[in-house]
Every structure is written in C-alpha cells, then in structure tokens.
C-alpha cells in the first residue's frame, strides 16, 4: 500500500429517495472526487445527499417519495438524516456532522442554487451575505448588557454621592454630641466633688448620721462600679467594631477568591494527564520518524540501492518492517530501484517523495508537540493558581471563623456587662430611695446633689447611644465612599468595553471586506480571464431612514474592473455582465467566502457543481488550487470537462 493510500480516509454513504436517487451506496475517499457523466445522472442528487449528511436542509426529496434518508459512516461515527414530506415542505430529523450548517451552505456547498453564487446575479445585499455568519445580534446583546451594568453603577454612585453630601451634617452632629457628653461629664465630676464637700460638712452629731453616711458611701461605691462597667462596655464595643471591620475586609477578600468547583479541579488534572500522555506519544512518534527519515536519506545519498541481499541475510526486514515497505511502494516504470525495505521495484522519485511526506509529517508532529507543551504549561499555571487561591480561601475562612468566635464571646461579655450595668443602676435607685427615707432638713442639699448626679448619668448614657448611631452611619457612608473609586474604575472599564463593542461590528466588516477582496483576487488570478482585471467589494456608509429618524448603515458595493483589447482598464457594473460572466463572478465570490471563513478547518467536504460557464482548463486549475484546502473536494462535471483534470483524481461515473 502506498503512503497516500495509507493516509487516505473514506466516507461511506447509503442514500434513499434523495433528489433523483432511488437507492445508492457509494464510498468517497479524501482528496478530489470527480462525479463524471452526462446530465440527469444523479450527480447533483448525490451532492445533495452529502449536504444532508453534513447537516444541511438544502436537499430535496424524490418526487414520488414521502420519505428519504442518507446515512454516512465517517471517521468512526455514523450520521443519519431523514427527510419527510409534510405538505409543501420538508421536515429533517436525525443528527448531521455539523451542528450548524448555515456557513457551509453559503460557502462550502457550491451547487447551482447556492445562495452566495446567486447573490451576485440577483444583485442581492452582499453585506447581509458576508456578515450572516457573524452573530451581530450577540454583540448588540452584549452592548445592552454593558449599558445596563453601567446604569446600575451610575445609580449606585449617585446614591453614594447623595449620602456623601450628608457627611458634613453628620460630622457636625457627632462633634456636637461629643461636646455635650464632655460637658455632661465635667458637670457630673463637679457634682461628685460638690457631693464630697457637702458630705464633709454634715454635722456628726445628727442621730442618723452614721447610718446615712453608710448609705452614702455605698451609693458612691455603687456609682463608681457603674462608671467602671460603662468603661468596660465602651472598650468591648470598640473591640467589636474593630473585629467587624477586619471581618468585613477578610470576607471581601474571600468573595474575590471564588472556590473552584471540584469538577474544574478534576478536569484540570485530567487534561494535564492527557496532555502529558500526548506529549510522550508525540516525542516517540517524532523520534521514530527522525530515525526513519535519516535512514532513508543516508541510503539515497549513498546510492546504495542493491542492499536487498544484505537485508534478506538479516531476516528481510528493517526496524519498521512491512510498515515502511508499504509507505515506500508505488507504481512506476522510470528510474526504478530496488526498495531496501521489501525488495519491490519502485521509482526513485517515489521514494524521495515519500521521504518528503515523512518530513512534512514530522514537522506537523513538532508543531503539535509545541502546542501541547504550551497548553500543558498553561494548565499547570492554572492549577497552581487555583491551588494558591484555595489555600488562601482556607486561611481566610479560618481567620473569619476565629473572628466570629471572638465576636460571639465579646457580644456575650457586652450583654453580661449591660445586665450588670442595669442592675447597678437599679441598685443606685434603691440606695437613693433608702437615703431619701433618711432625709432630714440637714441632708436635703446632699440628697438633691445625688439625684442631680444620677440624672446626669442617664443623660450621658442617652447621648453616648446617639453618638454610636451617628458614628455607625458615618462609617457606613465612608465605606461606600471608599468603594466609589472602585466603581468609577469599573465604569471606565465598561465604557472602554462599550466603545470596543460599538466599533467591533464596523471592524469586522472592514476585515471581512479586505479578506474577500484578497481571496477574490487570488481566485480570479487562477482563472486568468483577460477581460476581467479585478473584482472587489467597497464598504460604504449610507444614510437610511428607520421610522422617523435617519441612521448611518454600512453597505457593500461590488465593483467590476474590465480591460479593453489595448489594455486600458475601466470600471463596469454587474448589470452589464453577460449571464456566464455573472455566474463566474458569483462563483468567485462564493469561493472567496470559503477561504475567508476557513471552512476547510471545520467542514470536511467542499462541493462544486454547475461549472459550465468555465472552460475545462480553468476548472482544472481551480480544482488543483482548492484540493490543497478541502479534505474532500467532490465536483460534478460533464465528461468533456472532466478530461482536463489530473488523472490521479478519483472518478465516479455511475451512481
């Protein structure tokens, strides 16, 4: 078996009631397949069958049938599509090779009714044709989503700015409360001093003096304990505020480190293992290929072809044995030599050609190896980053849990202290009542002072509660003000992205037009028409009316440049082209679309039909050019046109 035969792949089709076919089974090999014959020999029907198997809905059902089908065995898989008549329309069911065949229908399946070919003859909107594969609606949706997100940020910034305007009044309110608290504390201190002085002036001769003094001492001690509790509460609340702030910062950082799902981690490890295995396979293949290439190059350079006897003396096989023999064998009758791997007689050029193909294969393997290494390093980097993020998440979670535990403890302590404070207040009131019961004219002033001091205590508590509320509100606003800078940066990034999205469609249009012009020039150069100098598309901006307003819209205008017999070039329009010239220009446009959209990378089949407007030599040049792109190039030709094609191309004459 030759190398070309070994590397070839096949697609087997079983067709029933499609186009004009009753029933047919046919296998197509990779490369060029020529469906040669007269008209009405089911060549176009078979092309429709391939389209249907690929996933297209452009196939037709046999006129006297209500149902048809095509089954394709390709690359280890089986694809079956069924066509069912439903009134005046056809229903398609089953799975095709392509998930979406729209682009292939436009630029890969180039039958006579192909929309891209017909668009030129009908003077259709070329912009719609060229831009149809581009999901501009998705770009518009992205723009709308970005606009909505920007609006939300603007609303949030407006709220923050509104709250920020309240800060001066709140700061003033907080300062005022602090001043009032300080004044009350100074007033309370003065009362306490006055109480102490009054106590010293009490006459010790009074009968109830000793008992009253005892109660007064207890009252002072209790009030002192009350002040101590208040200070402890303040200290604990300050600690809680600090812990809450630390917890908020840790939680923000925790939220910015999303936890990777277990499936993602497993997928990364699986992909890394797969790429490592593929790297080993490629290294092994490259090493084997290098050894094989080097061995054959040394044989060719030495001119030592008559080594069969030596090889037979060693067992008759090289390291690669029969596999190498099959790769080097081919038919030939000039400059023949004895193959040193199997003893068959082959052309020297065939051996050299095989070595070239082996070198190309080695280069492909090297390129894939480089790509695999890059992908492997990228995945390893992703894995390391994911592990670092997970470790940081776990560390943050531990800190957050510790803070929550401490917050719970301090909250319990505050509650306990407040209960003690309330008990102390109640005890102060009880003591004041007891002292009041012992009241006499001599003690009236000191009792009044104690009541005034107690009132000051309650007023201080109320002012401190108001101060806490105002401080919390200020801290909340200041926190949101700090977030405003991040929001503005986010909004600026959204504005930049919006600008990119809004200009993206225009840039895509310019790139598409440039690509089409480049490839149409290449195809026209292959065809070599003397009176058609150039076919090119110009992107224009036109003002059109949409409802009550005028908007700018782009349009693609097709230009034809002709040349006279004396070589002078002039511009013409599609309307002035002959019918055959329109067919040629339409085909050029469609073929350019195949190259622009790189359909050879995703669509294995390229189909050509109805090329009568082109002479056989130009058809042959066109087929030779596109044979380098398509895995399977299937073309329907009349017998006289098929004769100009390379005789090595596979021929099918009966369907």
Steps between C-alpha positions, in 0.01 A plus 500: 500500500639848415527779754220697332270199521595434861427860606174522304170488683164397366142609543229245417151615399174305480232710324129444448252727318708817497491717187471255215659204681284197579768317692878520490809415702826676432837552672703816452871525582674810630643727234325583172208290378362575153137404432527468125211444263220647295217710636222330702734232636437575868830681554331805654270272700801331655649840587169583671530173694844602628358838601215334690743270682706805597189655658367720218130548432558581129442146372186397308279191520430276203176612335309174550622435856367616835821420686869477422820458694878512484737315732867594518775297666785742557799511735370221721153647539166446326274793410147453368257766376140432400291718266122485539244673281257719695263668254700742289803490729762251617581403856854394593583276793806320629853615577731648237877551519468877550305654786428805281535481122410862413855611410570175316176543298622845395866439420585126496208331323524688169222347292315694229235623745760610757387829650848660495544419129154629416535819706720669240271418209198627699688808628415400857632678810856368522539640851223272624666208326850568632395594853241225545750261667584778751264506798450878507189453716719347769722809488192722533382297798844539660478876445154510663627298797799732540270805479278351769800425721630854448158638595500301824846632587388856426199458728719361776748787459213750510380345828851513644544865396163584655597330826841666484330839503351403835844446653567864606170515692569161659855600594363818653239296687768260629724784616205664672416175681861458610503856634172441684632177650819674609299783655276253683800308630660821623170594663478154655855527633412836652192347664708215639746750646216705643352184653833420661527853643140494626557164664793641695278786628233273643483535877613182666271566787189408309342180631466330159829632370689172525233302322462765233874518444508125454231523234673794335829307488323204350332733250838648397654155472211373290520804273874439463432139404243628251760725337746209484240285326434776249870522416520121456199511269662776292823302477321183392285687243816660354653154467182371331510791254863422414424128463201572275716716275769231482235235432350713219841543336572125525155412361551741206831332421333159545225592252762612247648147513219284362526133586574286198245218465635151557417421137733778380787363710439147374476631145835683537671188633341289229607745227856519639527119504357484148746760368793327671404173332462680167842663545658159558323360193616790283859475625498131418346560154749778420793283607377211282441730203844660538667159503301390197573820305870491587531135397336557159692824433829321568399223256409751229818708550721191485317370189517154657173348378614145448493405863214256483730199535651647813157572646380151415805364675384680815147379482367705209357788701617834638406631840166608360450188289192480286366840609796677339464278194139606453592867537771482229322289235327656196457430128775632268701404199780761477821527701397199697695366796469210736332605825733421788211423734303239309679429171226647278595706195399867536591834348773690677285813483222312678737419788618859515138620495418265786793636701371853438159399631661342803690823563174697469337262745792547741461880475128464575584285803757758618246778462239302693762417767574871545129573529454216753792630708352851502158367598658282771691794651186713491297229677774451760499874561120493536531207743763680713292815506187306597690324781639830631153656494355198681771516768435871547125433520555241771730738692244781472219267607694402813561864587135588438389208720740612777366856479142374511581298814665803660206720399261257662707502818525879512130539421420271791734704721332825392156357568618382840656839578183681395297275727738582783475869411120483514524325837738768624263775382216328682715473812588872476129582485432275800781665695370845410156396628656369821695823546184699426322313778771626735454853371494786743536870462874476551541239222261645242775672299723193471208283394412751229861485379487117474176518299651754264811281458283198422306702240828599340594131477184422305549801271858387424374149415242642259752730331751215460231282338424781252873539436534128421214521247648806327851346493368179345319697230815703426711182478248344262503807273879525509524131410275554200699811403814284500321260264415789265851507352478130418157555346633787287787282381252225420281750313802628301585142406138446392514819290816375328339162439185669368713704259669181381167321458344792311792512257536121483236448229657767280845349547366153420342640182827665394701184568243284316500728193880506496516120526239452226685736266830323565360153432287609201817640346676167558213297348472737201874470445465120487220525242702746291221686317656759274207743495435480877778692672355515847189421706487684832261614773484851642358571849289818502308692766154603390228700674170314512171574669375278781156615600524870576874520534797471270784264586836412349524147363779327316456351153729278289522598133644260242734649238606342170815622326531401133775555246475580130693326223769769517540444877307804630311429824153633575235435764180319414191388692346160557200602288724515194643151545387214284318210661812282495711784642250548783525129578879525503502808728245333730720191521808714572310671782386166649847342472651804673249451783625142544855632548403802714313290754766222506230242438761236423573493874142410604323365190670191352305510170513764228246444221506652149235470230369683191833635376399509131574875485872421549713318246659168594858627538390769746292243688809281530707792635225584749473140622879470539503817712217405735617138526768630738229633735207259513533153654237379252441699179210345309424656160233414242617546139401410150719233345676744266587738786618217725764396247709813578541402867794308642463132419599411857174644632238243597223462238139396556299440183200309633270588791 
